[in-house]
Amino acid sequence: MAHEPPVKPTISADARRPRATLRGHFQICRVDHWIKNVFVLPGIVVALSVQTIKVSPWLPLHIVIGLLATGLVASSNYVLNEILDAPYDRLHPTKHLRPVPSGRVNIPLAYVQWLALMVAGLGLGLLISVPLTVTLAGLWIMGPIYNVPPLRSKDLAYVDVLSESINNPLRMLAGWYIVASTQFPPASLLMAYWMIGCYFMGLKRFAEFRIINDAARAAAYRKSFAHYTEARLLSSISFYGSAAMLFFGIFLMRYRLELVLSFPLVALFMAVYMQLSFKRNSAVQAPENLWREPLLVATVGVCCALMVVLLFVDVPVLQDVFEKTPWRWAH
């Protein structure tokens, strides 16, 4: 009697469909992106360099709580971004593997997660000061402005970079208000921080545009790419970099002339960052991975260390060099 071949068990479509997982919900918080909260630290350092600010003995604890609060609010925005960008991420060479487009997230639960992270972040902010909480609320509001239709600023060329990068001065404000709750930082410094953020974001767009290498596909993935070209992106990046240095120059001439000694390292850092954007699969597309670039890390480390020293150490000779006119030198 002939033996019939064994019948292979069939797998239903429901069984093959990816399911929501705890890991997927954790991943959309993008905790690895909390490295961007390093932009909070200059606000802390600059505030400490101002002599008129009274430092609380609880400052170390406030710094930890403030950084955690900023991270939670940022994660709330990342969750919203992951939810609303899923249809576009499916068209990206690598982002289609993210938890939401790959089906590993329960969408209604993700919206609850979005709100819960915001409430937790603002609640921690209140433990420090009202100005910090208001700043964190502003950081959170930028999430819906950037992601939610009909405004969805990320779809508008140039506005996408400007609106996303405003998170930079907001992070600096958060750092400032961790230390000082009654004063406002110099506007020139906030503008410089905004424009350098635009410089970074513009290069991120440039690197993304180059790797997709298909105008139609790029526009389908990100609507602002329908207007962008490599030439337009590079022109805007040049504007952002020049504006950042202009406002930084205004700040240092008025408040801390010693920082002029850091200019060569700042320029080197900006040049290294731009060079990275031309690499294939550049880390500029994923700033949380920039720590893997040794030259960039070394440049940033030395530059930041020098700037911290210059914020606290006076160099009187610079006043003579930059403030005296040739006539005064002659007499």
C-alpha positions as CSV (number, residue, x, y, z in Angstrom):
1,M,0.0,0.0,0.0
2,A,1.5,3.3,-1.1
3,H,2.2,5.8,1.5
4,E,0.8,9.3,1.0
5,P,3.2,12.2,1.5
6,P,2.7,14.0,4.7
7,V,0.5,17.0,4.5
8,K,2.3,20.2,5.4
9,P,0.5,22.3,7.9
10,T,-0.8,25.5,6.5
11,I,-0.1,28.8,8.2
12,S,-2.9,31.3,8.2
13,A,-2.4,34.9,7.1
14,D,-3.2,36.0,10.7
15,A,-0.4,33.8,12.0
16,R,2.1,35.3,9.6
17,R,1.1,38.9,10.3
18,P,3.6,40.7,12.7
19,R,2.2,41.3,16.1
20,A,2.6,44.2,18.5
21,T,5.4,43.6,21.0
22,L,6.6,45.3,24.2
23,R,10.0,45.7,22.4
24,G,8.3,47.4,19.5
25,H,6.6,49.9,21.8
26,F,9.9,50.6,23.6
27,Q,11.7,51.1,20.3
28,I,9.4,53.8,19.2
29,C,10.4,55.9,22.2
30,R,13.8,56.1,20.6
31,V,15.7,56.2,23.8
32,D,18.9,55.9,21.8
33,H,18.1,59.4,20.4
34,W,18.3,60.9,23.9
35,I,21.9,61.6,23.0
36,K,20.5,64.7,21.3
37,N,19.8,66.0,24.7
38,V,23.5,66.9,24.9
39,F,22.2,70.2,23.5
40,V,20.7,70.8,27.0
41,L,24.2,70.9,28.5
42,P,25.5,74.2,27.0
43,G,22.4,75.9,28.5
44,I,23.5,74.7,31.9
45,V,27.1,75.7,31.4
46,V,26.4,79.1,30.0
47,A,23.9,79.8,32.9
48,L,26.6,78.8,35.4
49,S,29.1,81.2,33.8
50,V,26.8,84.1,34.5
51,Q,27.9,85.6,37.8
52,T,24.5,87.0,38.9
53,I,22.8,83.6,39.0
54,K,22.5,82.0,42.4
55,V,23.2,78.2,42.1
56,S,21.0,75.9,44.1
57,P,22.6,73.2,46.2
58,W,20.2,70.8,44.6
59,L,21.7,71.5,41.1
60,P,23.1,68.0,40.5
61,L,19.7,66.4,41.2
62,H,18.0,69.1,39.1
63,I,20.2,68.3,36.2
64,V,19.4,64.6,36.4
65,I,15.6,65.3,36.7
66,G,15.8,67.9,33.9
67,L,17.6,65.6,31.5
68,L,15.1,62.8,32.2
69,A,12.1,65.2,31.8
70,T,13.5,66.4,28.4
71,G,14.1,62.8,27.3
72,L,10.5,61.8,28.1
73,V,9.0,64.7,26.3
74,A,11.3,64.0,23.3
75,S,10.2,60.4,23.3
76,S,6.6,61.5,23.3
77,N,7.3,63.4,20.1
78,Y,9.2,60.4,18.6
79,V,6.2,58.1,19.3
80,L,3.9,60.5,17.4
81,N,6.5,60.7,14.6
82,E,6.7,57.0,14.3
83,I,2.9,56.6,14.1
84,L,2.3,59.3,11.5
85,D,5.3,58.6,9.4
86,A,4.7,54.9,8.9
87,P,3.0,55.2,5.5
88,Y,6.1,57.2,4.2
89,D,8.6,55.0,6.0
90,R,7.4,52.0,4.0
91,L,8.9,53.7,1.0
92,H,12.3,54.3,2.5
93,P,15.2,51.9,1.8
94,T,15.8,51.2,5.6
95,K,13.0,52.9,7.6
96,H,10.4,50.3,6.4
97,L,11.9,48.1,9.1
98,R,10.9,50.4,11.9
99,P,8.4,49.0,14.4
100,V,5.2,50.7,13.2
101,P,5.5,50.1,9.4
102,S,6.6,46.5,10.1
103,G,3.5,45.9,12.3
104,R,5.1,45.5,15.7
105,V,3.1,48.3,17.4
106,N,-0.5,48.6,18.5
107,I,-1.5,52.0,17.2
108,P,-4.3,52.9,19.8
109,L,-1.9,51.9,22.6
110,A,0.9,54.0,21.0
111,Y,-1.3,57.1,21.1
112,V,-1.8,56.4,24.9
113,Q,2.0,56.0,25.1
114,W,2.4,59.4,23.4
115,L,0.3,61.2,25.9
116,A,1.6,59.3,29.0
117,L,5.2,60.2,28.1
118,M,4.3,63.9,27.8
119,V,2.5,63.9,31.2
120,A,5.5,62.2,32.8
121,G,8.0,64.6,31.3
122,L,6.0,67.8,32.2
123,G,5.4,66.4,35.7
124,L,9.1,66.0,36.3
125,G,9.7,69.5,34.9
126,L,7.4,70.9,37.5
127,L,9.6,69.5,40.2
128,I,12.3,72.0,39.1
129,S,10.5,75.2,37.9
130,V,7.5,76.6,36.0
131,P,9.8,78.1,33.3
132,L,11.4,74.7,32.6
133,T,7.9,73.1,32.4
134,V,6.7,75.8,29.9
135,T,9.9,75.2,27.8
136,L,9.3,71.5,27.8
137,A,5.6,72.1,26.8
138,G,6.9,74.2,23.9
139,L,9.2,71.3,22.9
140,W,6.2,68.9,23.0
141,I,4.0,71.3,21.0
142,M,6.5,71.3,18.2
143,G,5.8,67.5,17.7
144,P,2.2,68.0,16.5
145,I,3.2,71.1,14.5
146,Y,5.9,69.1,12.7
147,N,3.9,65.8,12.2
148,V,0.2,66.4,12.3
149,P,-1.9,67.4,9.2
150,P,-3.0,69.8,7.9
151,L,0.0,71.9,9.1
152,R,2.6,69.1,9.1
153,S,5.5,71.5,8.7
154,K,7.9,68.6,7.8
155,D,6.2,68.5,4.3
156,L,7.1,72.1,3.5
157,A,10.5,72.8,2.0
158,Y,12.8,74.9,4.3
159,V,10.0,75.2,6.9
160,D,10.7,71.5,7.7
161,V,14.3,72.3,8.7
162,L,13.4,75.5,10.5
163,S,10.6,74.0,12.5
164,E,12.5,70.8,13.4
165,S,15.6,72.7,14.4
166,I,13.8,75.1,16.8
167,N,14.0,72.1,19.2
168,N,17.7,73.2,19.6
169,P,17.1,76.5,21.3
170,L,14.3,74.9,23.3
171,R,16.7,72.4,24.6
172,M,19.2,75.1,25.4
173,L,16.4,77.0,27.3
174,A,15.7,73.8,29.2
175,G,19.3,73.6,30.3
176,W,19.3,77.3,31.2
177,Y,16.1,76.9,33.3
178,I,17.5,73.9,35.1
179,V,19.9,76.4,36.6
180,A,18.2,79.8,36.5
181,S,14.4,80.3,36.7
182,T,14.2,84.1,36.8
183,Q,16.4,85.2,33.9
184,F,16.3,84.8,30.1
185,P,19.4,83.8,28.1
186,P,20.8,86.1,25.4
187,A,18.7,86.1,22.2
188,S,21.8,86.1,20.1
189,L,22.9,82.8,21.6
190,L,19.4,81.2,21.1
191,M,19.5,82.3,17.4
192,A,23.0,80.9,16.9
193,Y,21.8,77.6,18.5
194,W,18.7,77.6,16.2
195,M,20.8,78.2,13.0
196,I,23.4,75.6,13.9
197,G,20.6,73.1,14.3
198,C,19.3,74.1,10.9
199,Y,22.8,73.4,9.6
200,F,22.8,69.9,11.0
201,M,19.2,69.2,9.8
202,G,19.9,70.6,6.3
203,L,22.9,68.2,6.0
204,K,20.7,65.3,7.2
205,R,18.2,66.1,4.4
206,F,21.1,66.4,1.9
207,A,22.4,62.9,2.9
208,E,18.9,61.4,2.8
209,F,18.3,62.9,-0.7
210,R,21.6,61.6,-2.0
211,I,21.1,58.0,-0.7
212,I,17.6,57.7,-2.2
213,N,19.0,58.9,-5.5
214,D,15.5,58.9,-7.2
215,A,13.6,62.2,-7.3
216,A,10.2,60.6,-7.6
217,R,10.8,58.1,-4.8
218,A,12.3,60.8,-2.6
219,A,9.2,63.0,-3.1
220,A,6.9,60.1,-2.2
221,Y,8.9,59.4,1.0
222,R,9.1,63.1,2.0
223,K,7.0,65.7,0.3
224,S,9.5,68.5,0.8
225,F,11.9,66.6,-1.4
226,A,9.6,67.4,-4.4
227,H,11.1,70.9,-4.2
228,Y,14.7,70.2,-3.0
229,T,17.6,69.5,-5.2
230,E,21.2,68.9,-4.1
231,A,22.1,72.5,-5.2
232,R,19.2,74.0,-3.3
233,L,20.0,72.0,-0.2
234,L,23.6,73.0,-0.2
235,S,22.7,76.7,-0.7
236,S,20.4,76.6,2.3
237,I,23.0,74.8,4.3
238,S,25.5,77.6,3.5
239,F,22.9,80.1,4.7
240,Y,22.3,78.3,8.0
241,G,26.0,78.0,8.7
242,S,26.7,81.6,8.0
243,A,23.8,82.8,10.1
244,A,24.8,80.6,13.0
245,M,28.3,82.1,13.0
246,L,26.9,85.6,12.7
247,F,24.7,85.3,15.8
248,F,27.5,83.4,17.7
249,G,29.8,86.3,16.8
250,I,27.3,88.8,18.2
251,F,27.0,86.8,21.4
252,L,30.7,86.5,22.1
253,M,31.4,90.2,21.2
254,R,28.8,91.3,23.7
255,Y,29.0,88.7,26.5
256,R,32.2,86.6,26.3
257,L,34.9,87.8,23.9
258,E,37.2,84.9,25.0
259,L,35.1,82.5,22.9
260,V,36.6,83.9,19.8
261,L,39.6,81.6,20.4
262,S,37.3,78.6,19.8
263,F,36.3,79.8,16.3
264,P,38.9,77.7,14.4
265,L,37.7,74.5,16.1
266,V,34.0,75.4,15.5
267,A,34.8,75.9,11.8
268,L,36.7,72.6,11.7
269,F,33.8,70.8,13.4
270,M,31.4,72.2,10.8
271,A,33.7,71.2,7.9
272,V,34.1,67.6,9.3
273,Y,30.3,67.3,9.7
274,M,29.7,68.5,6.1
275,Q,32.2,66.0,4.8
276,L,30.5,63.2,6.6
277,S,27.2,64.0,4.8
278,F,28.8,62.9,1.5
279,K,29.6,59.4,2.7
280,R,27.4,56.6,1.6
281,N,25.1,55.5,4.5
282,S,26.4,58.5,6.4
283,A,25.8,58.7,10.1
284,V,24.5,62.3,9.5
285,Q,21.2,60.6,8.5
286,A,21.1,59.1,12.0
287,P,22.8,61.6,14.4
288,E,22.5,59.1,17.3
289,N,25.2,57.1,15.5
290,L,27.7,60.0,15.1
291,W,29.7,58.8,18.1
292,R,31.1,56.2,15.8
293,E,32.9,58.8,13.8
294,P,36.3,59.2,15.7
295,L,37.4,62.5,13.9
296,L,34.1,64.2,14.6
297,V,34.0,63.0,18.2
298,A,37.6,64.2,18.8
299,T,36.9,67.6,17.2
300,V,33.7,68.1,19.2
301,G,35.4,67.0,22.4
302,V,38.3,69.4,22.1
303,C,36.1,72.2,21.0
304,C,33.6,71.8,23.8
305,A,36.4,71.5,26.4
306,L,38.0,74.7,25.1
307,M,34.6,76.6,25.1
308,V,33.9,75.5,28.7
309,V,37.3,76.8,29.8
310,L,36.8,80.1,27.9
311,L,33.5,80.7,29.6
312,F,35.1,80.8,33.0
313,V,38.7,82.0,32.4
314,D,39.3,85.6,31.5
315,V,41.9,86.6,28.8
316,P,42.3,90.4,29.2
317,V,44.6,90.8,26.3
318,L,41.7,90.1,23.9
319,Q,40.0,93.3,25.0
320,D,43.0,95.2,23.8
321,V,43.3,93.3,20.6
322,F,39.6,93.6,19.6
323,E,38.4,96.8,21.2
324,K,41.2,99.3,20.6
325,T,41.2,101.2,17.3
326,P,44.5,101.7,15.3
327,W,44.5,105.3,16.5
328,R,44.5,104.2,20.1
329,W,47.2,101.7,19.5
330,A,49.4,104.5,18.1
331,H,48.8,106.8,21.1
